[in-house]
């Protein structure tokens, strides 16, 4: 994507394809759980969610926004919830919404990469069963 765009570290993101499944990140042979780590108040950000929630998410695709302070992923569910969604994470923020600067160290890997604090955007509409190939994202 370019310097400082996307994740800071090299990560592989994947999800459990079960109801209320978890999302994980692998970095240098270490497994990090992404879902369920947010415990702070996220009412100050659009969508009001910090970190990722539980769902049967199968695929995650990183999207280049061209900006350095956020990371965006498109996530598709395997079954259960059928809403395609975007996760917009803020790099350098911990689950409590506090900045950790450069967020050095393994314990700050999720914060450093924008996976600890962010918001959800859901594709409004029942795709693909509605027959329409258009839709918009909302919170």
Steps between C-alpha positions, in 0.01 A plus 500: 500500500788736571694625804293505821182388316316192627634290785826597667602134538463206263179328611279217385136547607245218512177407675325201650212396276261430789224695675658765724840408358819687572740687271874445532821655374825311450826692524839327495356162605302650790120483510310806627126500570340814356138456609389567853800713596315834503386595847509880498239763415486548123211747497730770361547325165255440217334163550579490873697176500860452604667198351325217320190316607424129480344360180553223246736708287685311233699740285679825575642727233714802582398809303740780414355838595816693424515636854738414781291525818233239426474145376193370314396138450204357315363194678255243368296262717490129431143450627273634771530876457497578128616860523817586315690744718790740517720534805673838531774485762701786645872425514679567827196479728445242773165336577422774753532769231827635636792566270810287543712696253719261300364213715827307517511141623301183433236595758404798281490319164123539459505870595798575276318349202157657561336177618431598862281809452272573208148492364273274295311598187237258369379467141133587518291260297465124483756422235508296289150363562326832435584485129662842514872549463499843665509604862650747744692468825351617831573448869 
